[in-house]
Amino acid sequence: MVILIGGSGYMGSAFAAELHKRQIPHQIVSRCTTDYTNFESLCRLLEKAKPSFLINAAGAVGKPNVDACELARSEAVLGNVVLPQLISNACDISGVPWAQVSSGCIYSGAKILSDGKVRIEKDLTLPHVRQIVDDSPSSVLGYSEDDSPNFSFRESPCSFYSGTKALGEEVISKAKQTYIWRLRIPFDEYDNDRNYLTKLQRYDRVYDNVNSISHRQDFVHACLDLWVSGANFGTYNVTNPGFVTSRQVVEMIQRNFKVRRAFKFWKDDEEFYRLAASAPRSNCVLDTTKLLATGVKMRPVEEAMEESLLRWSSAV
Ligand SMILES: NC(=O)c1ccc[n+]([C@@H]2O[C@H](COP(=O)([O-])OP(=O)(O)OC[C@H]3O[C@@H](n4cnc5c(N)ncnc54)[C@H](OP(=O)(O)O)[C@@H]3O)[C@@H](O)[C@H]2O)c1
């Protein structure tokens, strides 16, 4: 039996659906029925349910976006740092293996291969870097799980949200029997305020940048496959291999939906941060070699994106 914490949320509900589909017995735990943020009550739950695995899909994400965490700081620390630490302690005492849904937003930029050397570029909007992204995508390499976060409280600037996610990983980094599954900008075929494809269609102006992203169902599929296949515990970048620019995704939307309207873009970072955002945004490319080496399948990002647009449904 699997305990699913945060099963009411955007990612948690996708885990619940996949567990249901696979007929894996599970119990969804919500703060409104069991206060899993309280150590004693979480320990009591584990003692009673004796789960074989626990997934923590709970956390504090800023709504409507990460700027909200700049103000709701204690909520972000409690949800993204204290909660994983508390779950880790409870699972350790109870001997329950578990997984933390984390985020790739703890990095900025990508590694660029040039003249046989690899250098880090934290700002992928710089014209000379963007030219490499557009003209020579194979030279753009992602951060691996061995790279230290570079968009965190330890390496600023960062958003408060990203800072708490990096710290949340740090506090459980030595925990036994623990997976850290890094998600990045979820999207799928279901119209939803939280879906990257919905967001892009609704923005007055689009912020153009470069990112690795995760198809929501591909993500939960791959995560559960890691656990079911007995892959080594540890941290995994769980994104669809490759990366996309916002402009590429907008072009795919226009092509697939035969949208005539012209999408507007922010001119540059200066305009974006002056008029639309307060917290710095993480834009980054992640390397999925470690995930794929386990044998777990993840479609290339273009394929997952094209299929989501082909199957697009506003009904959900
Ligand atoms: N969505 C994204 O874009 C994204 C990207 C990368 C990583 N992530 C990570 O994925 C995890 C799930 O995100 P999500 O998008 O599914 O979030 P969500 O829709 O807001 O759901 C999160 C759930 O967490 C629980 N929760 C526990 N403590 C909380 C707190 N302090 N503040 C708010 N909710 C709290 C709530 O469930 P109950 O009240 O029912 O217990 C809530 O339904 C988070 O760790 C997030 O950082 C999300």
The ligand as a MOL file (V3000), in Angstrom:
LIG
                    3D

  0  0  0     0  0            999 V3000
M  V30 BEGIN CTAB
M  V30 COUNTS 48 52 0 0 0
M  V30 BEGIN ATOM
M  V30 1 N 3.1330 22.6800 -10.5280 0
M  V30 2 C 4.3650 23.0270 -10.8770 0
M  V30 3 O 4.5720 23.8590 -11.7760 0
M  V30 4 C 5.5320 22.3770 -10.2050 0
M  V30 5 C 6.7920 22.4040 -10.8370 0
M  V30 6 C 7.8770 21.7870 -10.2330 0
M  V30 7 C 7.7160 21.1840 -9.0010 0
M  V30 8 N 6.4980 21.1950 -8.3940 0 CHG=1
M  V30 9 C 6.3910 20.5750 -7.0710 0
M  V30 10 O 5.4090 19.5690 -7.1150 0
M  V30 11 C 4.7700 19.4610 -5.8490 0
M  V30 12 C 3.2710 19.5140 -6.0600 0
M  V30 13 O 2.9340 20.7410 -6.6910 0
M  V30 14 P 1.4590 20.9990 -7.2440 0
M  V30 15 O 1.6120 21.8770 -8.4030 0
M  V30 16 O 0.7150 19.7220 -7.3880 0 CHG=-1
M  V30 17 O 0.8480 21.8400 -6.0340 0
M  V30 18 P -0.6890 21.9890 -5.5690 0
M  V30 19 O -1.6160 21.7340 -6.6970 0
M  V30 20 O -0.7730 23.2990 -4.8840 0
M  V30 21 O -0.8620 20.8330 -4.5190 0
M  V30 22 C -0.0300 20.7470 -3.4200 0
M  V30 23 C -0.7820 20.1350 -2.2510 0
M  V30 24 O 0.1100 20.2290 -1.1520 0
M  V30 25 C -0.6510 20.2750 0.0660 0
M  V30 26 N 0.0710 21.2190 0.9190 0
M  V30 27 C 0.8070 20.8680 2.0070 0
M  V30 28 N 1.3960 21.9030 2.5690 0
M  V30 29 C 1.0610 22.9510 1.8240 0
M  V30 30 C 1.3540 24.3260 1.9230 0
M  V30 31 N 2.1370 24.8240 2.8920 0
M  V30 32 N 0.8430 25.1300 1.0010 0
M  V30 33 C 0.0570 24.6540 0.0050 0
M  V30 34 N -0.2730 23.3570 -0.1360 0
M  V30 35 C 0.2500 22.5070 0.7850 0
M  V30 36 C -2.0750 20.5970 -0.3100 0
M  V30 37 O -2.8190 19.4020 -0.1110 0
M  V30 38 P -3.7730 19.1280 1.1530 0
M  V30 39 O -4.1370 20.4500 1.7450 0
M  V30 40 O -4.9400 18.3980 0.5450 0
M  V30 41 O -3.0130 18.2720 2.0790 0
M  V30 42 C -2.0300 20.8730 -1.8110 0
M  V30 43 O -3.1470 20.3730 -2.4910 0
M  V30 44 C 5.3240 20.6180 -4.9980 0
M  V30 45 O 6.3430 20.1380 -4.1680 0
M  V30 46 C 5.9170 21.5500 -6.0300 0
M  V30 47 O 6.9740 22.3320 -5.5130 0
M  V30 48 C 5.4030 21.7500 -8.9740 0
M  V30 END ATOM
M  V30 BEGIN BOND
M  V30 1 1 1 2
M  V30 2 2 2 3
M  V30 3 1 2 4
M  V30 4 1 4 5
M  V30 5 2 4 48
M  V30 6 2 5 6
M  V30 7 1 6 7
M  V30 8 2 7 8
M  V30 9 1 8 9
M  V30 10 1 8 48
M  V30 11 1 9 10
M  V30 12 1 9 46
M  V30 13 1 10 11
M  V30 14 1 11 12
M  V30 15 1 11 44
M  V30 16 1 12 13
M  V30 17 1 13 14
M  V30 18 2 14 15
M  V30 19 1 14 16
M  V30 20 1 14 17
M  V30 21 1 17 18
M  V30 22 2 18 19
M  V30 23 1 18 20
M  V30 24 1 18 21
M  V30 25 1 21 22
M  V30 26 1 22 23
M  V30 27 1 23 24
M  V30 28 1 23 42
M  V30 29 1 24 25
M  V30 30 1 25 26
M  V30 31 1 25 36
M  V30 32 1 26 27
M  V30 33 1 26 35
M  V30 34 2 27 28
M  V30 35 1 28 29
M  V30 36 1 29 30
M  V30 37 2 29 35
M  V30 38 1 30 31
M  V30 39 2 30 32
M  V30 40 1 32 33
M  V30 41 2 33 34
M  V30 42 1 34 35
M  V30 43 1 36 37
M  V30 44 1 36 42
M  V30 45 1 37 38
M  V30 46 2 38 39
M  V30 47 1 38 40
M  V30 48 1 38 41
M  V30 49 1 42 43
M  V30 50 1 44 45
M  V30 51 1 44 46
M  V30 52 1 46 47
M  V30 END BOND
M  V30 END CTAB
M  END
